[in-house]
Amino acid sequence: MLRRLLFPFFSLILLLLAGCASKPAAYSGIRLPATSQARVTFQEKDVPAQCRVFAHVIVHTPAGATGAGIGERITEFARDKGADLILVGMSRKVPGKGAGDFQFLSYGPAHEYGFGKEWLGWKFGYKDWEAGGAMIGFGYKSWSETAAYDFGMKIQTVFLRCEPDHPGS
C-alpha cells in the first residue's frame, strides 16, 4: 500500500527535477518591430557605438546544415525579432548530431542597452556554451559556404538595433 502511494509522489518529483535541468525555452527575449534587412559582423569593433543590444542568443544548428543555410536562418530570425545588425561570436561543435532543427536560445538582457557604453562581452549562457565540444572557425567566409557540416554547432550571437527610428535608440 505504501509503495502505491509513494510511486506517484517520486515520479512527480523526478519529472519536476528533469524540467529544472533542461535548456531555456525557445526565444523569449525582447521583440522589436521587424526589419527588412540585417547586416552581419564578426568583429566587435565594427559595431557602431549608437547601437542598442536587445538579445543575447546562442543558436544551436543541426548536422547537415550549410554555412549559407545557417546564415539565412540566423538572419531571418534576427530580422523577425527586430535586429538590423547581428554580431556573431565564437562557434563550437556539438557532440552527436546536434539539434534536430535550429534552436534560438535567449539569455537576456532584461532591457536594451547601449553597445558602445555597456557591452561586457560574451558573458551569457555560460553553462550552455561550456556544454559544447571543440571550438571551430565559423566566420565571414563560412557564412556563404554551400557544403554541409556533418555536425551541429552552437553559435554565439547578439541582436542589435542601430537605426535611429527605434524609440530606445
ZIZITA-V834780 format. One record per helix or strand. SS is the DSSP state (alpha for helix, beta for strand). FROM is the first residue (numbers start at 1). TO is the last residue. Records with the same first field share a line. If there is no record, write none. Layout:
# ZIZITA-V834780
SS=FROM-TO ; FROM-TO
This chain:
# ZIZITA-V834780
alpha=2-20 ; 44-46 ; 67-81 ; 115-118 ; 126-130 ; 142-144
beta=26-26 ; 39-41 ; 52-62 ; 66-66 ; 85-94 ; 98-106 ; 113-114 ; 135-136 ; 148-148 ; 152-161
